[in-house]
């Protein structure tokens, strides 16, 4: 299980959103589809924290579709800890 918490500049954090990801698999998740405990607000800046009780590798991509010239940003995050 992966937990996602969202942080905002002007309000309290929201989460955790809980997402099941089977072992040794990938999961494509649209933040716009998250609804429990609350819908992710549109047109609002936020940061995300992902936690898991097992090591995971996250590729976070963001598609800015607010204009005709689309922009895509991607970043990789590796599990923290002693290695």
C-alpha positions, 0 to 999 in steps of 0.5 A, a space after each residue: 500500500 502506498 500512501 499519498 499526502 498533499 501539502 499546500 501553502 495556505 491550508 492544512 495537508 490532505 491525506 493520506 490517500 491510500 493506493 494499492 500497488 501489487 509487488 513488482 508492478 507499476 501503477 499509473 495514478 492520476 492525482 485528478 482521480 483521487 477523491 478520498 479523503 477529499 478531491 484534489 483541488 484544481 488550479 492549486 499548487 501542492 506538494 506530495 509525499 509518498 510513503 510505503 511500508 516496503 521500498 518503492 521507486 516512484 516516477 512522478 510525471 506532471 502534464 500541464 494541460 491548461 494551454 494548447 502547448 502541453 508541458 510534461 515534467 518527470 522526476 524519479 524518487 528512490 526509497 530513503 534509508 540506509 543503503 
